[in-house]
Amino acid sequence: MTANEIAEQAITRLNRRITNDIFLIIQNDRELMQEYLVQVHSKGVGEVNREIGKAVKNAYSLVNANEREDNPSCTLIQSHQIFE
């Protein structure tokens, strides 16, 4: 494996974690969580999570990975997967 390939794999792993980390910030912040719940009540968890995911993708110029984070630590993401 070349140094570039190592870097690409590491970057891909980080990219998968960034969205989880953003959702953890929301989950652990009382104000953000209250606003998140208002949005979920209005639009549904799937729509809200997709909008947040797109905002994260745009903010960090991320490229969609072929696979999702297998075991997100954020319950907001886990609940989205349950309700899909």
C-alpha positions in Angstrom: 0.0 0.0 0.0 1.3 3.4 -0.9 1.5 6.4 1.4 -1.3 8.0 -0.6 -3.5 4.9 -0.2 -2.9 4.8 3.5 -4.0 8.5 3.7 -7.1 7.9 1.5 -8.2 5.0 3.8 -7.6 7.1 6.9 -9.5 10.0 5.4 -12.4 7.8 4.5 -12.6 6.5 8.0 -12.6 10.0 9.4 -15.3 11.1 7.0 -17.6 8.4 8.3 -17.0 9.5 11.9 -17.6 13.3 11.3 -21.3 12.9 10.8 -21.6 10.8 14.0 -19.6 13.4 15.9 -21.9 16.2 14.7 -24.9 14.2 15.8 -23.3 13.6 19.2 -22.8 17.4 19.6 -26.6 17.9 18.9 -27.5 15.0 21.3 -25.4 16.3 24.1 -26.4 20.0 23.8 -29.7 20.7 25.5 -30.7 23.6 23.2 -29.7 21.9 20.0 -31.5 18.7 21.1 -34.7 20.6 21.8 -34.6 22.2 18.4 -33.8 18.9 16.8 -36.9 17.3 18.5 -39.0 20.2 17.2 -37.8 19.5 13.7 -38.3 15.8 14.1 -41.9 16.3 15.2 -42.5 18.5 12.2 -40.6 16.7 9.5 -39.8 13.2 10.8 -36.5 11.8 11.9 -35.5 10.6 8.4 -35.9 14.0 6.8 -34.2 15.8 9.6 -31.2 13.4 9.7 -30.8 13.6 5.9 -30.8 17.4 6.1 -28.2 17.4 8.8 -26.1 14.9 6.9 -26.2 17.0 3.8 -25.2 20.1 5.8 -22.3 18.2 7.2 -21.3 16.9 3.8 -21.4 20.4 2.3 -19.6 22.1 5.3 -16.6 19.7 5.1 -16.8 18.9 1.3 -17.2 15.3 2.0 -17.8 12.6 -0.6 -20.3 9.8 0.2 -18.6 6.6 1.2 -19.8 3.3 -0.2 -20.7 2.1 3.2 -22.2 3.7 6.3 -20.7 3.9 9.8 -21.4 0.4 11.1 -21.8 1.2 14.7 -22.5 4.9 15.3 -22.3 5.9 18.9 -24.9 8.6 18.6 -28.4 7.4 19.4 -29.9 10.0 17.0 -28.4 8.1 14.0 -29.2 4.7 15.5 -32.9 5.7 15.9 -32.9 6.9 12.3 -31.8 3.4 11.1 -34.4 1.7 13.2 -37.2 3.8 11.7 -36.1 3.4 8.1 
